[in-house]
Amino acid sequence: MNTDDPKVHFVYNERWQQVAAYRQANGSGVDTHPKEQFVHHNAGHGGFSRVRRVA
């Protein structure tokens, strides 16, 4: 790792789950499109899991 490596900015939702990562090249602005995006499911949300019910 050196000073020429791009910086990565992580974005989190209100539950502190990572939802995106944006890259910033050295000396320029942050990319307008994320390098990575994450989609979280709600299995178990509300006290039950549909996965358990199927199994």
Buried (B, 14 or more C-beta within 10 A) or exposed (E): EEEEEEEEEEEEEEEEEEBBBBBEEEEEEEBEEBEEEEEEEEEEEEEEEEEEEEE
